[in-house]
Amino acid sequence: MTAAVQSVGRAIRILELVAEHPDQLGVTELGRRLGVHKATASRLVSTLAEAGLVERAPGTEMYRPGFGLVRLATTALADLDVVRQARSVLEDLAEDTQETVNLGVLEAHEVVNVDQVAGSHAVVNVNWVGKRTPLLCTSNGKVLLAHLPEREWDRILGGPLERRTARTITDPAVLLGQLRRARARGYAYTVEELEVGLNAVAAPVRGPGGEVAAAVSVAGPAYRVTKERIPELARAVVEAGAEISRRMGFAERRESVVAD
């Protein structure tokens, strides 16, 4: 066995151990269980931590699974199941709203669009499938970020905030309030934040355990997707998200739209 392959095997074993014993294992114990020196275990753990696959529990030297694992799992789930389960719901939503409908998943600090259906009134100039868009100036992105732990909010809002248009929100305090409202009311919307003249509304899609696996959105030109129409579209996307979630095996109560 080459040294590289051996290191990969040890890294995988660290992930398994940390998943089995979250917040309980430090570098010394990990090294003991792997049968390697503490310095070797430390190097492996540091590499995994840089990738976000493990993280140190606050105030301790113990490690637990990182949110890089959640992102990987979410993307894999989307590829395997969400697109298939969502397709007919997206088609119905596009027909009902007559606008463009997208399904997006979280990957790193971006949204990856994995499916799209155009409504009868939509003039689709861009096929978003496979494209990456920012979290903070898209409705899908805000929904996906809103349902991550708040320490992820701090990490992302603490970094550079890209401005796409004059209406892109770059004030961390305003964005923080939007994320909290999106989590509470079950949807998020954007008004010309990604592109001039483009508005959108999105809601979460949940997997079997209740985790947010994707977001479904309705987008269209600002003269049709007006601020006055957003509550109506929000109800539609929340219902669509709940139906896809049901098909994914999520059996708890549906999301409900809470008025601003």
C-alpha positions, 0 to 999 in steps of 0.5 A, spaced: 500 500 500 502 506 498 503 512 503 498 516 499 493 510 499 494 509 506 493 516 508 486 516 505 484 510 508 486 513 515 482 520 513 476 516 512 477 512 518 477 519 522 471 521 519 467 514 521 470 515 528 468 522 529 461 521 526 460 515 531 463 519 537 462 527 536 465 531 541 468 526 544 475 524 540 481 529 540 487 528 536 491 524 541 485 519 542 484 519 534 492 517 533 491 511 538 485 508 535 488 509 528 495 506 531 499 512 529 503 518 532 499 524 535 503 528 530 500 524 524 493 524 526 494 532 527 496 532 520 490 528 517 485 532 522 488 539 520 487 537 512 480 534 514 478 541 518 481 545 512 476 542 507 470 543 512 469 535 513 471 536 521 471 541 526 473 543 533 467 543 538 467 550 541 471 550 547 474 544 547 480 540 543 475 535 541 472 534 534 465 533 530 463 532 523 463 539 519 458 542 514 462 540 508 459 533 509 452 536 509 454 539 503 457 533 500 451 529 502 446 534 500 449 534 493 449 527 492 442 526 494 440 531 489 443 528 484 440 521 486 433 523 488 431 530 488 431 532 481 427 525 479 422 526 485 421 534 484 420 534 476 412 533 475 411 538 481 416 543 478 412 542 471 405 544 475 408 550 479 411 553 472 404 552 469 400 555 475 405 561 475 406 561 468 414 563 470 420 560 470 421 555 476 428 552 478 431 547 483 437 548 487 442 545 491 447 547 496 455 546 494 460 550 498 458 557 498 454 557 492 447 554 489 448 549 484 441 549 479 439 542 478 433 543 474 429 548 470 422 548 467 419 554 464 412 557 464 408 559 458 409 566 459 416 566 461 421 568 456 427 564 457 434 567 455 438 563 460 438 555 462 440 555 469 441 548 469 448 546 472 450 554 473 452 556 480 449 562 483 451 566 489 447 565 496 446 572 498 443 575 492 438 569 490 432 567 493 434 559 493 441 561 496 437 565 502 433 559 503 438 554 503 443 558 508 437 560 512 436 553 514 444 552 516 446 553 523 447 560 525 455 559 525 455 558 518 451 565 517 457 568 521 462 565 517 459 567 510 457 574 512 463 575 515 467 575 509 467 579 502 459 580 500 459 581 492 455 586 489 451 584 483 446 590 482 445 596 485 439 593 489 444 587 492 444 587 499 451 587 502 449 590 509 450 584 514 445 586 519 440 586 514 442 580 511 442 577 518 434 579 519 432 576 512 435 569 514 431 569 520 425 571 517 426 566 511 427 561 517 421 563 520 416 564 515 418 558 510 420 562 504 425 568 501 425 573 496 429 577 492 428 584 488 433 585 482 439 583 487 442 578 482 440 581 475 436 588 474 429 586 472 429 579 475 425 578 482 424 571 485 421 567 491 423 560 494 422 555 499 425 549 502 425 542 500 426 537 505 429 530 505 426 524 510 430 526 516 427 534 515 434 536 513 433 542 507 436 538 501 434 543 496 430 549 494 425 551 489 424 558 486 419 562 481 423 567 478 420 572 472 421 579 470 420 585 475 414 587 471 410 581 472 413 578 479 412 584 483 412 585 490 405 585 490 405 578 487 410 575 492 405 573 497 401 569 492 408 566 489 410 565 496 404 560 497 405 557 491 412 555 492 411 553 499 406 548 497 411 546 491 416 545 496 412 541 501 409 536 496 416 535 493 418 534 501 413 529 502 415 525 495 422 525 498 419 521 505 418 527 509 412 526 513 412 532 518 407 538 518 407 542 512 411 549 512 406 555 513 407 562 510 408 567 515 406 574 513 411 579 514 
